[in-house]
Amino acid sequence: MRIKKTISIQQDVLEKGQHRANEFFSGNFSLYITYLINSDVKGVMNSGIHSTNQPYATSPTNDYRHKKEVSNAIDSILNME
């Protein structure tokens, strides 16, 4: 089922997109947009970000070391060494 939507797009982007749609999709701009979205989704699906579905996190050892460095810097500033 196709749904009709309205999008806002810059004139130069539209012209470049229409040119590519003319080359590869017989001028069908909607098919070209669909192709671009599907290509993007497949790229995301094959990346490590999607497969783990976990946000980037620092390791606890780095956090401890960073906290110790900050603590030492504060002690140094306050002359509490």
C-alpha positions in Angstrom: 0.0 0.0 0.0 1.4 3.4 -0.9 0.8 6.5 1.2 1.0 10.0 -0.3 3.0 12.4 1.8 4.3 15.9 1.2 8.0 16.7 2.0 10.0 19.9 2.0 13.3 19.7 0.1 15.8 22.3 -1.1 15.6 23.1 -4.8 19.2 22.0 -5.6 18.7 18.7 -3.8 15.4 18.1 -5.7 17.1 18.7 -9.0 20.0 16.3 -8.2 17.5 13.7 -6.9 15.3 14.1 -9.9 18.3 13.7 -12.2 19.2 10.4 -10.4 15.6 9.2 -10.5 15.6 9.9 -14.3 18.8 7.8 -14.7 17.8 4.8 -12.6 14.1 4.8 -12.0 12.6 6.1 -15.2 12.0 9.4 -13.6 10.0 8.0 -10.6 11.2 10.2 -7.7 9.2 8.2 -5.2 11.0 5.0 -6.1 14.3 6.7 -5.8 13.4 8.0 -2.3 12.2 4.5 -1.3 15.5 3.0 -2.6 17.5 5.5 -0.6 15.6 4.8 2.6 15.9 1.0 2.1 19.6 1.3 1.4 20.1 3.3 4.6 18.0 0.9 6.7 20.0 -2.1 5.4 23.2 -0.3 6.2 22.1 0.3 9.7 20.8 -3.2 10.1 24.2 -4.6 9.1 26.2 -2.3 11.4 27.4 -3.2 14.9 25.2 -0.5 16.4 22.0 -2.2 15.5 23.1 -5.7 16.3 24.1 -4.9 19.9 21.4 -2.3 20.4 23.4 -0.9 23.3 24.6 2.6 23.8 28.3 3.3 24.0 29.6 3.1 27.5 33.0 3.7 29.0 34.6 0.9 31.0 34.6 1.1 34.8 38.4 1.1 35.0 38.6 4.3 32.8 35.9 5.9 35.0 37.9 5.2 38.2 41.1 6.4 36.7 39.4 9.6 35.5 37.8 10.2 38.9 41.2 9.7 40.5 42.9 12.2 38.1 40.1 14.7 38.9 40.5 14.1 42.6 44.2 14.6 42.4 43.8 17.8 40.4 41.4 19.2 42.9 43.7 18.3 45.8 46.6 20.0 44.0 44.6 23.1 43.4 43.5 23.2 47.1 47.1 22.4 48.2 45.9 19.3 50.0 48.6 16.9 48.8 
